[in-house]
């Protein structure tokens, strides 16, 4: 192995602008992978960098990329640097490191990934960028929409390449390779290097140099700064052991790994009920909630983060002291990545793994692949004495955090950003279930009466207007009155009333006066007798009207009775002729 002779980034050939930016952040001495990879990367060669998680791979390729693309151009419509990562969290972390290194260069770094709105990313692309860090899916979407042009990429980096293969991103990676120029520098970095990565490098890399940074102790691929503890536990007792483990002396930030999203939610809710400041991170949560949990974890508002393997890929926090494998890892690579979350940047850490009975065979394979000494884990319960002695847990500790020790602000103290996400925001994540605020009572809608575009209150009430309003109200009919008026009127008649009415009308009609040949005296006499005649005629009409029903009844009965058929005389019988 090449001996390290250089001690600073300036000695490795890094430009003063980048070196000054790193020194401002307190980064002066390079890590082994940086010291080995930077001279090759700065010379423009393709390389494969292999090192454990947390050893500084980001600066190994980031410094070389920023220095190769040079100072920012006036026309930034087409980026020149591209970093492809498997997860959103890793994209954010890589972007932050690149921004730190490019602090005095003025280079623009853009992060693109799914789960956020397209519009801010498109606007940033229109404004111009130098380096893009993103996930394969969102990168190809922007290319398909013709918002991103990769025709001028001169430096390409694949970070966590083995994980991208595990997630099925190989077809997307091949499409990205076809979109960028053939004349480029390609760097591939990962913690492990399976056969698929080697085949990919032979196909798309130009005579790459394989750089592998190992620790002097030579303890395989596991981190020597991490003390490993493996226990054989029971499913119903694991949460109790975890709750007591989290009360160990000197414990700082802790990451708990679960195999499924449902298990993450369950563990987070159980720990939250027991008084711990905890949050969950997995793929079912919105991007805003995931970033909220990571910010709260970095800022110390929570000290326990429950995550799945995919979500934990991009979490780069140096202050993690404990890692707990709540579920046994699926393979040796997953185990290496999990315990690599602690013991970073030369620090020490503790990794505790719970192995159930049905997971024992899987663990033995991992133990054999990594050459560990835990082939037969010790059977452990929450009351076992070695739980307290091995992890420095105070005697008498129970599975509930005392109220005096609950000093963290919690997840709710961290503001959640509006990232323009689509879909509903889920309520998972181990947060304490807060009661929803009741909505204020809705005020009734105020109806405005207007006339001529003006409200009725603004109209001056004159006598003429009042008379018009009165007539209008009188003309208006209610709904019942309108329906009643629309119905056809029905005339009820009495039997025989028609003939009675005719007779009464004739009786009441005045008699025509007789003119000519009469003297005035006769006229006066007739005038005096007229009331008497009229009275007599009315009396006769009333009498006839009273008899009318009887007559009509008799007439109807007569009409109903059949007429008698007259008897016909019988035909005379023919007499027989007399005998001669």
Buried (B, 14 or more C-beta within 10 A) or exposed (E): EEEEEBEEBBEBBBBEBBBBBBBEEEBEEBBBBBBBBBBBBBEEBBBBBBBBBBBBBBBBBBBBBBBBBEEBEEEBEBBBBBBBBBBBBBBBBBBBBBBBBBBBBEBBBBBBBEBBEBEEBBEBBEEBBBBBBBBBEBBBBBBEEEBBBBEBBBBBBBBBBBBBBBBEBBEBBEEBBEBBEEEBBBBBBBBBBBEEBBEBBEEBBEEBBEBEBBBEEEEBBBBBBBBBBBBBBBEEBBBBBBBBBBBBEEBEBBBBBBBEBEBBBBBBBBBBBBBBBBBBBBEBBBBBBBBBBBBBBBEEBBBBBBBBBBBBBBBBBEBBBBBBBBBBBEEBBBBBBBBBBBBBEEBEBBBBBBBBEEBBEBBBEBBEBBEBEBEEBBEBEBEBEEBBEBBEBEEEBEBBBEEEEEEBEBBBEBEBBEBBBEEEEEEBBBBEEEEEEEEEEEEEEEEEEEEEEEEEEEEEEEEEEEEEEEEEEEEEEEEEEEEEEEEEEEEEEEEBEEEBEEBBEEBEEEEEEEEEEEEEEEEEEBEEEEEEEBEEBEEEBEEBBEEBBEEBEEEEEEEEEEEEEEEEEEEEEEEEEEEE
